[in-house]
Amino acid sequence: MIAGCRSYTAIAEWVADVPASTALALGIAPDRRPSEAMIRRLLQALDAQLLTTAIAVWLVGRAETSTSRQAIAVDGKTLRGSRTGDSTARHLLAACDQNAGMVLASTDIDSKTNEITRFAPLLDQIGDLRDAVITADAMHCQREHVDYLAERGAHWILTVKGNQPHLHKQLSRLPWRQVPQAARQDDRGHGRREIRTLRIVTVAAGIDFPHAVQALQIRRRRRRLDQPRRFTTQTVYAITDLHVHQAKPAQLAAWIRGHWTIENKIHWVRDVTYAEDRSQIRTGTGPHVMAALRDAAISALRAAGTTNIAAATRHHARDSNRPLTLLGLI
């Protein structure tokens, strides 16, 4: 995966081509290299949950320690290529360290369940959540979720939308015009300008949601640079259990924006660099295992300071010993 392999066949070809010294470093006898069929059967039979947990434990030892509070984004992704005529596409829910851009845990969402029921089992894979901040989209704005996070000693910032109509109405009716801006960002890039403003109000006694102490209004105004007078405006509401003294407005704004880390640094890379949505892997635990290996490769490269994953995979593909060096095997 670090060398850019996208399929069982590509992995088998990489194994077949590596020098004998590389094969020996991996514990493979040069004259007994595994075939594509062997690799396929193995990866389709692995326990993906145990694999993901083992990878996460290994990555923790490689990640740089940070003095800042850990922020973890929870988000789901559909593996579109895994759809068949008789079944829907496989769906995975993952937890990603916002700062490091590493996947800490993931779980499969089968046809009998959904993201909501897998939220706690996902985070159960992460050993210590004390004082961490969990960010999630509106689907996970659930009372059971915040009760669970309170038991784990974690904090949270949750988006509120139409799935909580009463709560959304309460938030939208707060006197936001009277609340001063707590943070403002003005960015230009990708041919557009975006102005983001954040307003915060304490709501401990006025919002019908457990543990919520602050309400947030995030307003985004965007325009294309070639259309200076045409702004589009989006207003989003969120709630958090963090008190005023626990996080400054600028930090709250950074965590809210950082939630999209999992989309930009993980999901987008898996789709563009590894062509995940075009993958036809469908059997057994294969889709989840391959996604876990993609996450592991991306995370290992980021731990080494890589910012351009596509360039890094090409670099490691040119010399079979480079991935082994990155992984500390030689």
C-alpha positions in Angstrom: 0.0 0.0 0.0 2.8 2.4 0.8 4.1 1.7 -2.7 0.7 2.6 -4.2 -0.8 -0.9 -4.7 -4.6 -0.8 -5.2 -5.6 -4.4 -5.5 -4.8 -8.0 -4.6 -3.2 -8.5 -8.0 -1.0 -5.4 -7.5 0.2 -6.6 -4.1 1.0 -10.0 -5.6 3.0 -8.4 -8.4 4.9 -6.3 -5.9 5.8 -9.4 -3.9 6.9 -11.3 -7.0 9.2 -8.5 -8.1 11.0 -7.6 -4.9 14.6 -8.7 -4.5 15.4 -11.7 -2.4 16.8 -9.5 0.3 13.5 -7.6 0.6 11.6 -10.9 0.7 13.8 -12.3 3.5 13.4 -9.1 5.5 9.6 -9.7 5.3 10.1 -13.3 6.5 9.3 -14.7 3.0 11.5 -17.4 1.5 12.5 -16.1 -2.0 11.5 -19.3 -3.7 8.1 -19.6 -1.8 6.5 -16.2 -2.4 2.7 -16.0 -1.9 0.5 -16.0 -5.0 -2.4 -13.6 -5.7 -4.8 -16.3 -4.6 -3.0 -16.8 -1.3 -3.0 -13.1 -0.6 -6.6 -12.7 -1.6 -7.8 -15.6 0.7 -5.8 -14.3 3.6 -7.1 -10.7 3.4 -10.7 -11.8 2.8 -10.5 -14.0 6.0 -8.8 -11.5 8.4 -10.7 -10.1 11.4 -10.8 -6.5 10.2 -11.6 -5.1 13.6 -8.6 -6.8 15.2 -6.4 -5.6 12.4 -7.6 -2.0 12.7 -7.0 -2.1 16.5 -3.5 -3.5 16.0 -2.6 -0.9 13.5 -3.9 1.9 15.7 -1.8 0.7 18.6 1.3 0.5 16.4 0.6 4.0 15.0 0.3 5.5 18.5 3.9 4.6 19.1 5.0 6.3 15.9 3.0 9.5 16.2 4.6 12.6 17.6 3.4 13.5 21.1 1.4 16.7 21.3 0.9 19.1 24.2 -2.5 20.2 22.8 -5.8 18.5 23.5 -6.5 15.6 21.2 -9.4 16.2 18.8 -11.0 13.2 17.1 -13.3 13.4 14.1 -15.9 10.7 13.6 -17.2 10.2 10.1 -18.5 7.5 7.7 -17.6 6.6 4.2 -19.2 4.3 1.6 -17.0 1.9 -0.4 -19.0 2.4 -3.6 -17.2 -0.2 -5.7 -18.2 -3.0 -3.2 -21.9 -2.8 -4.3 -23.3 -5.9 -6.0 -26.6 -6.7 -7.7 -27.8 -8.4 -4.5 -26.3 -6.1 -1.8 -25.7 -2.5 -1.1 -22.2 -1.0 -0.9 -20.2 -1.5 2.3 -20.0 1.4 4.7 -17.3 2.1 7.3 -17.3 4.5 10.2 -13.9 5.8 11.3 -12.3 8.0 14.0 -9.4 10.2 12.9 -6.9 12.3 14.9 -7.5 15.8 13.5 -4.0 17.0 14.1 -2.0 14.0 12.9 -4.4 13.0 10.1 -4.3 9.4 11.3 -7.2 6.9 11.6 -7.3 5.6 15.2 -10.2 3.2 14.7 -12.8 2.0 12.2 -15.8 -0.3 12.1 -17.9 -1.9 9.5 -21.6 -0.8 9.2 -23.5 -3.8 7.9 -27.0 -3.9 6.5 -28.6 -4.7 9.9 -27.3 -1.6 11.6 -26.2 2.0 11.0 -23.7 4.6 12.1 -25.6 5.6 15.2 -25.4 2.1 16.8 -21.7 1.7 15.9 -20.6 5.0 17.5 -19.8 3.6 20.9 -18.2 0.4 19.6 -16.0 2.5 17.3 -14.7 4.7 20.1 -14.3 1.6 22.4 -11.4 0.7 20.3 -9.5 3.8 21.5 -8.0 3.2 24.9 -8.1 6.6 26.6 -10.5 9.4 25.6 -10.1 11.5 28.8 -10.1 15.2 27.9 -10.2 14.5 24.2 -12.7 16.4 22.0 -14.9 14.4 19.7 -16.4 16.1 16.7 -19.2 14.5 14.6 -21.9 15.5 12.1 -25.6 15.9 12.8 -26.3 12.2 12.6 -24.5 11.7 15.9 -26.2 14.4 17.8 -27.8 11.8 20.1 -28.4 11.8 23.8 -27.0 8.3 24.2 -23.8 9.4 22.5 -23.1 12.3 24.9 -23.9 10.1 27.9 -21.4 7.6 26.6 -18.7 10.3 26.1 -19.4 11.7 29.6 -18.7 8.2 31.0 -15.4 8.1 29.0 -14.4 11.5 30.2 -14.4 13.0 26.7 -15.7 16.3 25.5 -17.7 16.9 22.3 -18.8 19.3 19.6 -21.8 18.1 17.6 -23.5 19.7 14.6 -27.3 20.1 14.9 -29.6 19.8 11.9 -33.1 18.6 10.9 -32.8 15.2 12.6 -33.2 17.1 15.9 -36.0 19.5 14.9 -36.9 20.7 18.4 -33.2 21.4 19.3 -32.5 23.0 15.9 -35.5 25.3 16.4 -34.3 26.3 19.8 -30.8 27.1 18.5 -32.1 29.1 15.5 -34.3 31.2 17.8 -31.5 32.3 20.1 -30.8 36.1 19.9 -27.8 35.7 17.6 -27.9 39.3 16.3 -27.2 40.5 19.8 -24.2 38.1 20.2 -20.8 39.5 19.1 -18.5 37.6 16.8 -16.2 35.4 18.9 -14.0 34.4 15.9 -13.6 35.4 12.3 -11.5 33.9 9.4 -11.1 35.2 5.9 -9.5 32.8 3.5 -8.7 32.8 -0.2 -7.8 29.7 -2.2 -8.9 27.4 -5.0 -10.4 30.4 -6.8 -12.7 31.5 -4.1 -13.0 33.6 -0.9 -14.6 32.2 2.3 -15.5 34.3 5.3 -16.3 32.2 8.4 -17.7 33.8 11.6 -18.4 32.1 14.9 -20.8 33.3 17.6 -21.1 31.5 21.0 -23.7 31.8 23.7 -24.0 29.9 27.0 -27.1 27.8 27.2 -26.7 25.5 30.1 -30.2 26.2 31.4 -32.0 26.8 28.2 -31.3 23.9 25.8 -33.1 20.6 25.9 -30.0 18.4 25.4 -28.0 16.7 28.2 -24.6 18.1 29.1 -24.8 21.0 26.5 -23.4 24.2 28.0 -22.7 26.3 24.9 -24.4 26.9 21.5 -22.5 27.9 18.5 -23.5 29.6 15.2 -21.1 29.1 12.3 -21.7 31.3 9.3 -19.9 30.7 6.0 -20.0 33.2 3.2 -18.4 32.1 0.0 -17.9 33.7 -3.4 -15.8 32.9 -6.5 -13.0 35.4 -7.0 -14.2 36.1 -10.6 -17.7 37.0 -9.2 -17.0 39.6 -6.5 -20.6 40.5 -5.7 -22.2 37.0 -5.6 -21.9 35.5 -2.1 -23.6 32.4 -0.9 -24.3 32.1 2.8 -24.6 28.9 4.9 -25.5 29.0 8.6 -24.8 25.9 10.8 -25.5 25.4 14.5 -23.6 23.2 16.9 -23.5 22.5 20.6 -20.7 21.5 23.0 -20.2 20.5 26.6 -17.0 22.6 26.8 -17.3 25.5 29.2 -15.9 29.0 28.4 -12.8 28.4 30.4 -12.0 25.1 28.8 -11.6 26.3 25.2 -11.1 29.7 23.6 -13.4 30.7 20.6 -10.5 30.4 18.2 -9.8 26.8 19.3 -13.5 25.9 19.0 -13.5 27.3 15.4 -10.3 25.3 14.6 -11.9 22.0 15.9 -15.1 22.6 13.9 -13.2 23.3 10.8 -10.7 20.5 11.6 -13.6 18.0 11.6 -13.2 17.8 7.8 -9.7 16.5 8.3 -11.0 13.0 8.0 -12.6 13.9 4.6 -9.7 15.8 3.2 -6.7 13.8 4.6 -8.2 10.3 4.6 -11.3 9.7 2.5 -10.2 12.0 -0.4 -6.8 10.3 -0.5 -8.2 6.9 -0.5 -10.5 7.8 -3.4 -8.0 9.8 -5.5 -4.6 8.1 -4.8 -5.9 4.6 -4.2 -9.0 4.6 -6.4 -11.1 3.1 -3.6 -14.5 3.9 -5.1 -13.5 2.0 -8.3 -12.2 -1.1 -6.4 -14.2 -4.2 -7.1 -13.2 -6.0 -3.9 -16.4 -7.3 -2.4 -15.9 -10.7 -0.7 -15.6 -11.4 3.0 -13.8 -8.9 5.1 -11.8 -7.8 2.1 -13.3 -4.3 1.6 -12.8 -3.4 5.3 -9.3 -4.9 5.4 -8.1 -3.1 2.3 -9.5 0.2 3.7 -7.7 -0.5 6.9 -4.4 -1.1 5.1 -4.9 2.1 3.0 -5.5 4.0 6.3 -2.4 2.4 7.8 -0.2 3.4 4.8 -1.5 7.0 4.7 -1.0 7.3 8.5 2.5 5.9 8.4 3.4 8.3 5.6 2.0 11.2 7.6 3.8 10.2 10.7 7.0 10.5 8.6 6.1 14.1 7.7 4.6 13.4 4.3 2.1 15.9 3.0 1.7 14.7 -0.6 0.6 11.0 -0.4 0.6 10.5 -4.2 4.1 11.6 -4.6 5.2 9.6 -1.5 3.7 6.3 -3.0 5.6 6.9 -6.2 8.8 7.5 -4.3 8.4 4.3 -2.3 7.4 2.3 -5.4 10.7 3.0 -7.1 12.7 1.1 -4.4 11.2 -1.9 -2.6 13.4 -1.3 0.5 12.0 2.2 1.0 8.6 1.0 2.4 10.5 -1.4 4.7 12.7 1.5 6.0 9.7 3.6 6.6 8.1 0.8 8.7 11.3 0.2 10.6 11.8 -3.4 9.2 15.3 -2.7 7.9 
